[in-house]
Amino acid sequence: MDVDALRALTPGCAHRTHLNNAGAGLLSQPTLDVMLGHLRREAEIGGYEAADAARDDIAAVSVAVAELVGGAADEVALFDNATRAWNAAFYSLPLGPGDRILTGRAEYGSNVLAYLQVAKRTGAEVVVVPNDESGQLDTAALAELVDERTRLIGVSHVPTSGGLVNPAAEIGRIAREAGVLFLLDATQSVGQFPVDVEEIGCDMLSATGRKFLRGPRGTGFLWVRSTALERLDPYVAEIRAATWDGGRGFTWADGARRFETWENSYVNILGLGAAVRQALDLSLDAIAERTLALGAQLRERLDALPGVATHDLGRDRCAIVTAKVDGVPTEDVVAALARAGVNATATVPEDTQFDTEVRGVHPLVRLSPHYYNTEAELDRAVEVIAGLRR
Ligand SMILES: *Cc1c(COP(=O)(O)O)cnc(C)c1O
């Protein structure tokens, strides 16, 4: 990987030490050019006309996304964020009293809120699978909890609040054996390392464009295995998702398109496509090799500082690094980093309550390098944090 060349194609690298790729990765110049070009064309010839002119490029976006996760293009639906993509799958699942949703301690806050709302509405129950001693989802406990009442296993692959990588493929094996639908929230994993729906064995996968994929904000996608379609009742019927037969009936659109809605930002969709194509061209293996190594190196160096400890759980850890500095409030750590031009964030205790409840460590400072970051940038972040304890 030619890091210097990749940095030269990333305008943000000139201005900041960007260690907030779990928040939003930096757009590359080619992605920016595709988006600005389409925006200009919309202004010059009209929005519908510009979309017509870009029809092949727009169709290629779902093809690229399918290639990225290992599915087929007609199994992909595009959304304006990962939450809506995830909602389209979850709220389409028929549930009744006594049905069970199994999830993990690392589940994303919005997903948990949706579980709680639907549980209240339908009488379904939400069961939280414990962690094993390493802090990842306990797959033995999951296997025991799966029974004839279980309708869904919903798990976050990588949480927003730490470096944990949940054992998705083991969870997939358990789901398949039981014939239970498995919805994987892959928002933090897609674009960071290879994520393959066949290897994992999930039925539905949601992700965002803006994080490790380096796409624009306001993009997301859902992949739905074609065999899972008949088990879902799409929660919104509108003119893209369905065709009105003129009387009192309608038919759903083919494939995963039945989860989409008519209006879209094609500027953003084309930007997402450019970012996905860029990741595929670099290869997810090469991206993972460098990104995960930078994460491991940062974690090791922070742990070596007196009074600093990292708090990432699990057997496999990714490039999201979370840490606490003794005697320094996390918001002050983030502010000190910002003053030094280092972009970082803090975890939000309220958004991660199953985890907050057992560990009580949040808020933590969260640093998330990507392949375009350099060792020198890690030095800078580590120096700032070391300085806080001097
Ligand atoms: C960021 C995030 C989401 C939500 O993604 P949006 O694109 O903001 O909707 C969902 N799940 C996880 C684990 C996340 O980190």
The ligand as an SDF file (V2000), in Angstrom:
LIG
                    3D

 15 15  0  0  0  0  0  0  0  0999 V2000
  -22.6730    4.3060   13.6820 C   0  0  0  0  0  0  0  0  0  0  0  0
  -23.3480    3.0350   14.0030 C   0  0  0  0  0  0  0  0  0  0  0  0
  -24.6590    2.7970   13.5790 C   0  0  0  0  0  0  0  0  0  0  0  0
  -25.5150    3.8400   12.9230 C   0  0  0  0  0  0  0  0  0  0  0  0
  -25.0610    4.2230   11.6790 O   0  0  0  0  0  0  0  0  0  0  0  0
  -25.7560    5.5030   10.9930 P   0  0  0  0  0  0  0  0  0  0  0  0
  -25.2240    5.5350    9.6080 O   0  0  0  0  0  0  0  0  0  0  0  0
  -25.3560    6.6720   11.8440 O   0  0  0  0  0  0  0  0  0  0  0  0
  -27.2140    5.3020   11.0390 O   0  0  0  0  0  0  0  0  0  0  0  0
  -25.2080    1.5580   13.8150 C   0  0  0  0  0  0  0  0  0  0  0  0
  -24.5170    0.6090   14.4560 N   0  0  0  0  0  0  0  0  0  0  0  0
  -23.2520    0.7960   14.8820 C   0  0  0  0  0  0  0  0  0  0  0  0
  -22.5450   -0.3160   15.5820 C   0  0  0  0  0  0  0  0  0  0  0  0
  -22.6260    2.0210   14.6880 C   0  0  0  0  0  0  0  0  0  0  0  0
  -21.3950    2.2250   15.1410 O   0  0  0  0  0  0  0  0  0  0  0  0
  1  2  1  0
  2  3  1  0
  2 14  2  0
  3  4  1  0
  3 10  2  0
  4  5  1  0
  5  6  1  0
  6  7  2  0
  6  8  1  0
  6  9  1  0
 10 11  1  0
 11 12  2  0
 12 13  1  0
 12 14  1  0
 14 15  1  0
M  END
$$$$
